[in-house]
Amino acid sequence: MAISYNKLWKLLIDKNIKKTDLRKIAGVSTNVIAKLGKNDPVSMETLVKICTALKCDIADIVEMTSDAGNGGK
């Protein structure tokens, strides 16, 4: 299984929030945003900060996908 943050990116588009804005309102580093962009794992603390900033649940921003070599697509 692999991690996908595609739901996060869609939520940002729906809320008209840029990645740089997310970084500021959630209080996370540029390194965290880069990890999210590469679907790399981040800490639960980081996910909670993002969910608090966006007023959403973890299931709204992250999902487990098949790791069949193409990100589950």
Backbone bond lengths (Angstrom), bond angles and torsions (degrees), N, CA, C in turn:
res aa  C-N    CA-C-N  psi(-1)  N-CA   C-N-CA  omega(-1)  CA-C   N-CA-C  phi
1 M - - - 1.460 - - 1.528 109.39 -
2 A 1.302 115.07 148.13 1.458 121.73 179.47 1.526 108.94 -128.01
3 I 1.321 115.27 161.81 1.461 121.96 179.71 1.519 109.19 -96.94
4 S 1.320 116.15 138.97 1.464 120.96 175.05 1.528 108.96 -130.39
5 Y 1.332 115.10 133.55 1.468 120.66 176.83 1.524 111.49 -106.47
6 N 1.335 117.02 21.43 1.465 120.33 -179.85 1.528 111.88 -58.76
7 K 1.327 116.57 -34.26 1.470 119.52 177.84 1.521 111.10 -63.46
8 L 1.330 116.71 -35.46 1.467 120.65 177.24 1.519 110.28 -63.01
9 W 1.331 116.77 -47.50 1.472 119.97 -177.53 1.522 110.75 -63.87
10 K 1.349 117.15 -38.50 1.462 119.50 177.43 1.526 110.79 -65.56
11 L 1.331 116.54 -40.80 1.468 120.67 178.75 1.524 110.63 -61.99
12 L 1.326 116.99 -41.29 1.469 120.18 177.79 1.517 110.96 -61.74
13 I 1.333 116.89 -41.45 1.468 120.59 178.10 1.525 109.81 -63.07
14 D 1.332 116.08 -45.73 1.469 120.59 -179.77 1.528 111.86 -60.99
15 K 1.337 117.02 -35.00 1.465 121.11 -178.89 1.526 112.42 -93.58
16 N 1.339 116.13 2.26 1.469 122.00 179.79 1.532 111.44 57.13
17 I 1.338 115.06 47.13 1.456 121.67 179.83 1.529 108.07 -116.15
18 K 1.326 116.76 132.29 1.457 121.62 177.65 1.524 109.50 -86.90
19 K 1.332 115.94 159.70 1.471 120.35 179.36 1.525 111.12 -58.89
20 T 1.321 117.22 -38.35 1.467 119.81 179.33 1.523 110.96 -65.88
21 D 1.336 116.32 -35.84 1.461 120.10 176.78 1.532 110.48 -67.31
22 L 1.331 116.17 -40.93 1.462 120.18 177.76 1.521 110.12 -59.59
23 R 1.314 116.19 -43.62 1.464 120.93 179.74 1.527 110.84 -56.33
24 K 1.313 115.78 -43.49 1.467 120.48 -178.51 1.526 112.28 -71.05
25 I 1.331 117.38 -48.48 1.471 119.10 -174.65 1.524 112.68 -72.77
26 A 1.341 116.83 -27.32 1.462 119.71 179.75 1.521 111.96 -91.30
27 G 1.330 116.96 -14.17 1.451 120.54 179.82 1.517 113.24 70.19
28 V 1.341 115.83 39.55 1.467 120.13 177.94 1.521 109.40 -113.47
29 S 1.320 115.53 163.91 1.461 120.62 -175.81 1.530 111.82 -85.59
30 T 1.322 114.49 166.23 1.469 119.62 175.20 1.526 109.92 -64.17
31 N 1.323 116.67 -30.45 1.461 120.87 177.42 1.531 110.86 -62.40
32 V 1.315 116.91 -40.17 1.466 121.21 178.39 1.524 109.86 -64.29
33 I 1.317 117.28 -44.61 1.468 120.88 178.84 1.529 109.96 -60.60
34 A 1.326 116.80 -39.88 1.465 120.97 177.84 1.531 110.99 -63.50
35 K 1.344 117.07 -42.96 1.463 120.69 178.02 1.520 111.08 -62.19
36 L 1.324 116.21 -41.97 1.460 120.00 178.18 1.524 110.44 -61.60
37 G 1.325 116.01 -40.55 1.463 120.87 -179.99 1.516 113.04 -63.57
38 K 1.338 116.46 -26.05 1.467 121.65 179.44 1.535 112.02 -98.50
39 N 1.339 116.31 7.32 1.463 121.99 -176.76 1.527 112.34 57.25
40 D 1.339 115.90 32.75 1.461 121.38 175.20 1.529 108.91 -84.17
41 P 1.316 117.80 151.93 1.462 119.60 178.81 1.529 112.16 -65.76
42 V 1.320 116.00 143.34 1.465 122.59 173.47 1.524 107.08 -128.03
43 S 1.311 116.72 166.38 1.464 120.18 -176.02 1.528 111.98 -70.18
44 M 1.310 114.06 156.47 1.465 120.25 175.92 1.528 109.77 -61.36
45 E 1.327 117.05 -36.26 1.463 121.60 177.93 1.532 110.45 -58.09
46 T 1.324 116.07 -42.02 1.464 120.83 178.98 1.522 110.86 -64.72
47 L 1.321 116.84 -44.07 1.464 120.55 179.31 1.526 111.00 -62.90
48 V 1.323 116.68 -37.94 1.467 120.66 177.74 1.527 110.39 -65.03
49 K 1.330 117.93 -41.63 1.471 121.15 177.56 1.519 110.60 -59.47
50 I 1.327 116.47 -43.53 1.467 120.81 -179.40 1.526 110.31 -66.61
51 C 1.326 116.63 -44.50 1.467 120.18 179.21 1.526 111.66 -62.97
52 T 1.311 116.92 -39.51 1.461 120.35 177.95 1.524 110.33 -63.63
53 A 1.322 116.32 -44.52 1.467 120.37 -179.57 1.526 111.98 -64.53
54 L 1.335 116.79 -37.06 1.468 120.93 -176.90 1.525 112.75 -93.87
55 K 1.353 116.19 -3.52 1.468 121.84 -178.27 1.533 110.52 54.58
56 C 1.335 114.73 56.17 1.454 120.02 -179.33 1.524 109.68 -142.28
57 D 1.301 116.86 179.01 1.458 124.03 179.49 1.526 108.90 -100.36
58 I 1.319 117.11 157.72 1.460 120.90 -179.77 1.534 111.09 -57.49
59 A 1.323 117.28 -37.51 1.466 120.41 179.33 1.531 112.06 -63.79
60 D 1.336 117.07 -17.42 1.467 120.68 178.29 1.522 112.44 -80.00
61 I 1.337 117.85 -12.89 1.468 119.26 -175.12 1.523 114.54 -124.15
62 V 1.326 117.84 -16.45 1.470 119.57 -177.48 1.524 109.51 -137.21
63 E 1.330 115.75 147.78 1.458 119.97 175.67 1.526 109.42 -146.57
64 M 1.297 114.73 155.29 1.452 121.67 175.67 1.521 107.67 -91.56
65 T 1.324 115.93 134.29 1.464 120.33 -179.20 1.516 109.90 -127.16
66 S 1.294 115.27 164.84 1.465 120.52 173.74 1.518 107.62 -65.48
67 D 1.324 117.29 140.71 1.468 119.68 179.74 1.526 110.45 -103.11
68 A 1.313 115.62 45.53 1.461 122.30 -175.99 1.536 112.04 -74.05
69 G 1.320 117.93 27.32 1.445 120.83 174.74 1.510 115.00 89.84
70 N 1.310 118.12 -9.80 1.464 119.91 -179.21 1.515 112.01 -131.24
71 G 1.320 116.84 28.23 1.462 120.86 177.33 1.501 114.07 73.44
72 G 1.347 117.64 14.72 1.442 120.37 178.22 1.514 114.57 84.12
73 K 1.324 116.38 10.76 1.469 119.09 -178.51 1.499 111.19 -91.88
